[in-house]
Amino acid sequence: MTTPQPPSFPPHRPRRGPNAEEGDGRTAGHVPVVAHGANDGRHEAGHGHGASDHGHGAGGGHGHSHAHGPAAPVSRHLRKVIAAILIPFAAAVLVGLAVLWPGGAPPHERTGVGFDRQTQQATVTKVVELSCQSVNASGGTRTGDTSTAEGSSAVQQAKGECKRATIRVDTGDDKGRTFEEIVQPDQSRQLHEGQEVVVAYEPSAPKDLQYSVTDINRRLPLALLAGIFALAVVVVGRLRGLMALVSLALSFLLLNFFILPAILQGSNPLVVAVIGSSAIMLIALYLCHGLSARTSVAVLGTLISLLLIGVLGSLFIGWAALTGNTDDNTGLIHGLYPSIDMSGLLLAGVIIGSLGVLDDVTVTQTSAVWELHEANPTMGWRGLYRAGIRIGRDHIASVVNTLVLAYAGAALPLLLLFSIAQSGVGTVANSELVAEEIVRTLVGSIGLVASVPVTTALAALVVSADRPTQGAAPAAGATAAAGTGAPARGGRGRRRKR
């Protein structure tokens, strides 16, 4: 039943496009009238003639209803509910940071092995080519079997041209001191004049052997690349891109001044990783996306997914008997700090490594549901969930593929060695080096897959529950409103804070 409009009022003009505005229903002489049909109590946003696309059934005649713009969540009640969950969580993170905050990495005497060496900056000042036979200590050069790596190297050293490089130390107490180093033709790192290098210093060695070239100085190209990255982020992302860079810097500060020193001081790596990654998550999400209910839902989805990753990682790392001590670097860490739980360190790496991709998934899913609700405020939570999960399925496919390829790319030299050895797939997967990456990849991927339905369901529930008192005034009330000229307000007449 439709309430007729008084003839003295101006005729109704249909909306011209999805964003057209017909007033807010409070202007004099413009009375919104509600058409009642089989729409389970929900009002159509906009003007509908006959059957509506949003649930008006056969009972729809020629009815009018006026949109005031979709109601932007969230109401005060829901903000209180979300705050009641997240404020204690944030307080617990702050307490954990205060309790576990270290005083810095504990001091130790350098072993001179791997990264645990004193290093200085230096420059190659001169390079002279000479015969390898003249610099080899042995009079006769070994040739051996050229099909082996050693035999091939011996032939190159016998017939090739070597280089004598003069290197000047540029930093430290021995600044200005020079030393010479022979570069063999088969070395992967060749030196040239003017090149900046990193040299290791061993004070207990003989004077002419105290310095040796360990690496190339790559600070300039890396700094330039970082500058280009920062510029691109700010140019494209503007203020939000700038906030992303700030959150990235704060994440590195937490990693360097909390997570790493706390683990070195003997704190449980899993507890440190959970507290540190939670702090990074709160800072990054709220700083980049603002203090809003939308961001809070993404935080909740990320938190639930991180808990799932932690539980699965702990279960399968223990079940697969992964020690986390699989290469020279982890062996050196275990030798220097035997108290560190290496399997716990492995689990901590899984959690921290999954956090960055989780943020992307949860924020995207939350934003998708929010925008779906903005586009069609009449959708219930089931409709929002179904639409959001369709978007999420595409996201799952791309993200899981990204994770697997990222880990495969990082382990490519190792996989190449297994391929050269013609090892079977089962043998390769069973080795601890590869099994670590498999567990890391699959546990992280399970958490990412789970984050899509979890975050989508949370967002759908929040936006669908955040509705003002539904059910418009009955027809009699509408008639009375029409007679008195009083405005009749729809259920979504005001835009509220997010």
Disulfide bonds with the S-S distance in Angstrom:
Cys132-Cys162 1.98
